[in-house]
């Protein structure tokens, strides 16, 4: 695998590429036998010591991420029908909380109705450690259960900066081709820019790169994105 990786890495001959050039190069840097995910990475120029410069947000990618999202709906009986009609994958109330307490976390996101929050304390640590704890800021605690689940199934994502000031996001599958991946990339880029903290001076985006699963990173000139 290292030989394959090193061989395709040699195809990256420039320190930085335009967005279109980078997208065209992606197919030449794939070493997997399956259809790889395309991922983008941003290094942000933020002060990590200032909580107010933490970056997080919500957006909807025009073509989704290419990944099947398993949605768990923690709801009272009043919201069960709505959750089912909007195609939540796992639906339950206190019995689901009990199951999570035993270590069950076979889902990617949790949507909860406000009346369930007082009961979530017993599994808050389990969900929190995996980044799954519902939060009103991310819209995952809501009375509009059906609307939010439908949006997630349609490509709605939540993104956040990691402890090193980086944001990583899957934006599609290599087989989708140049245009769909580009549309998702540009949408995500502008969503990230839209969540720029007020206190930042100078350039917000440090470096930008794109790669396929297990492939080398291709650096992108941010000026080519505008």
C-alpha positions as a printed Julia matrix, in Angstrom:
226×3 Matrix{Float64}:
   0.0    0.0     0.0
   2.87   2.4     0.76
   4.29   1.82   -2.72
   0.95   2.67   -4.28
   0.59   5.75   -2.1
   4.08   6.99   -2.92
   3.5    6.35   -6.63
   0.33   8.48   -6.78
   1.84  11.13   -4.52
   4.51  11.7    -7.19
   1.71  12.84   -9.5
   1.29  15.9    -7.31
   4.01  18.0    -8.89
   3.05  21.51   -7.76
   2.92  22.97   -4.24
  -0.57  24.35   -4.85
  -3.3   23.9    -7.48
  -6.4   25.77   -8.57
  -9.66  24.17   -7.43
 -10.42  22.82  -10.91
  -6.91  21.41  -11.3
  -7.12  19.71   -7.91
 -10.48  18.16   -8.73
  -9.14  16.83  -12.04
  -6.15  15.34  -10.23
  -8.21  13.46   -7.64
  -8.84  10.47   -9.89
  -5.1   10.04  -10.42
  -4.43   9.82   -6.68
  -6.9    7.06   -5.79
  -5.43   3.74   -4.61
  -8.57   2.01   -3.33
 -10.6   -0.7    -5.06
 -13.83   0.89   -3.82
 -15.38   4.24   -4.7
 -13.48   6.57   -2.34
 -14.9    9.49   -0.43
 -13.66  12.97   -1.32
 -12.64  14.95    1.74
 -11.65  18.57    2.18
  -9.58  20.08    4.96
  -9.16  23.68    6.12
  -6.54  25.03    8.51
  -8.04  28.13   10.12
  -6.17  31.18   11.37
  -7.87  31.33   14.75
  -6.64  31.91   18.29
  -7.15  28.53   19.94
  -6.98  30.12   23.4
 -10.15  32.13   22.75
 -13.43  30.18   23.03
 -15.23  32.89   21.06
 -13.12  31.96   18.03
 -14.37  28.39   17.99
 -15.89  27.68   14.57
 -18.97  25.54   14.06
 -21.97  25.71   11.8
 -24.69  23.98    9.81
 -25.18  23.82    6.07
 -26.76  21.61    3.42
 -24.58  20.19    0.68
 -26.43  20.24   -2.68
 -25.56  16.59   -3.36
 -25.16  15.27    0.19
 -21.96  13.63    1.41
 -22.33  10.26   -0.29
 -22.53   8.59    3.09
 -25.69   6.95    4.41
 -26.53   8.8     7.61
 -28.16   6.76   10.35
 -30.45   9.03   12.35
 -31.63   8.15   15.85
 -34.72  10.02   17.04
 -35.07  10.26   20.81
 -38.67  11.35   21.08
 -41.78  11.06   23.16
 -44.81   9.16   21.89
 -46.23  12.41   20.49
 -43.39  12.66   17.96
 -42.95   9.0    17.0
 -45.23   9.15   13.94
 -43.49  12.28   12.66
 -40.06  10.68   13.11
 -41.18   7.54   11.28
 -42.69   9.48    8.35
 -39.46  11.46    7.92
 -37.51   8.18    7.74
 -35.57   8.22   11.01
 -33.63   4.96   11.2
 -33.94   4.39   14.96
 -36.85   5.7    16.99
 -37.42   5.44   20.71
 -37.83   7.14   24.03
 -36.7    6.02   27.45
 -36.15   2.45   26.22
 -33.68   3.75   23.62
 -31.88   5.79   26.28
 -31.56   2.62   28.35
 -30.11   0.8    25.33
 -27.6    3.61   24.74
 -26.63   3.24   28.4
 -25.45  -0.3    27.63
 -23.12   1.02   24.92
 -25.38   1.06   21.84
 -24.29   3.91   19.53
 -24.9    2.49   16.05
 -26.0    5.84   14.61
 -24.39   8.95   13.17
 -26.59  11.66   14.64
 -29.19  12.01   17.39
 -32.27  14.21   17.12
 -34.18  14.79   20.35
 -37.43  16.47   21.27
 -37.06  18.98   24.16
 -39.18  16.84   26.49
 -36.55  14.09   26.34
 -33.61  16.23   27.47
 -34.2   15.79   31.19
 -33.87  12.03   30.67
 -30.65  12.2    28.65
 -28.4   12.98   31.62
 -27.71   9.31   32.29
 -26.18   8.83   28.8
 -24.72  12.31   28.31
 -21.17  11.07   28.86
 -21.54   8.22   26.34
 -23.02  10.5    23.68
 -20.69  13.38   24.48
 -17.53  11.33   24.05
 -18.65  10.37   20.54
 -19.83  13.87   19.6
 -23.44  12.67   19.45
 -25.05  14.67   22.27
 -28.03  16.67   20.93
 -27.52  20.42   21.1
 -29.9   23.32   20.44
 -27.11  25.25   18.67
 -26.82  22.52   16.05
 -30.58  22.19   15.76
 -30.56  18.6    17.01
 -32.86  19.49   19.92
 -36.05  20.57   18.22
 -39.82  20.42   18.11
 -39.61  20.24   14.29
 -38.5   16.6    14.37
 -39.7   15.71   10.89
 -38.27  18.8     9.23
 -34.8   18.37   10.74
 -34.61  14.64    9.96
 -35.68  15.29    6.35
 -33.0   17.99    6.02
 -30.31  15.63    7.34
 -31.37  12.92    4.91
 -31.17  15.51    2.12
 -27.57  16.51    2.91
 -27.71  18.78    5.95
 -24.45  18.6     7.9
 -22.97  20.06   11.05
 -19.3   21.01   11.02
 -16.96  22.12   13.75
 -13.33  23.04   14.24
 -11.13  20.48   15.98
  -8.74  21.25   18.85
  -5.96  22.14   16.38
  -8.01  24.68   14.43
  -8.81  22.4    11.49
 -12.14  21.64    9.83
 -12.56  18.37    7.94
 -15.54  17.46    5.79
 -16.6   14.7     3.39
 -18.06  16.28    0.26
 -18.93  13.34   -1.97
 -17.73  10.29   -3.85
 -15.05  10.27   -6.53
 -17.45   8.62   -9.0
 -19.72  11.67   -8.87
 -17.4   13.59  -11.15
 -15.94  17.08  -11.22
 -19.05  19.27  -11.22
 -21.0   17.71   -8.34
 -17.95  17.61   -6.1
 -17.12  21.2    -7.04
 -20.64  22.38   -6.17
 -20.43  20.7    -2.78
 -16.95  22.1    -2.15
 -17.91  25.68   -3.0
 -21.07  25.45   -0.92
 -19.11  24.2     2.08
 -16.34  26.78    1.59
 -18.82  29.66    1.65
 -20.62  28.2     4.67
 -17.29  28.08    6.48
 -16.51  31.68    5.52
 -19.98  32.65    6.73
 -19.08  31.36   10.2
 -15.92  33.44   10.52
 -15.62  34.7    14.13
 -15.86  38.47   14.49
 -12.54  38.88   16.31
 -10.29  37.46   13.59
  -7.99  39.88   11.79
  -6.46  39.15    8.42
  -6.97  35.94    6.5
  -9.4   33.46    8.04
  -8.48  30.42    5.9
  -4.88  29.33    6.29
  -4.44  26.32    4.01
  -6.96  24.28    2.03
  -6.56  20.78    0.68
  -8.58  17.97   -0.85
  -8.01  14.24   -1.1
  -9.7   10.89   -1.64
  -9.85   8.14    0.99
  -6.29   6.91    1.71
  -4.91   9.29   -0.94
  -2.43  12.15   -0.58
  -3.58  15.71    0.04
  -3.69  18.17   -2.85
  -3.29  21.77   -1.7
  -5.67  24.32   -3.2
  -5.04  28.01   -3.86
  -7.93  29.66   -2.04
  -7.84  32.56   -4.51
  -9.06  30.13   -7.18
 -12.23  29.39   -5.21
 -13.76  32.84   -5.26
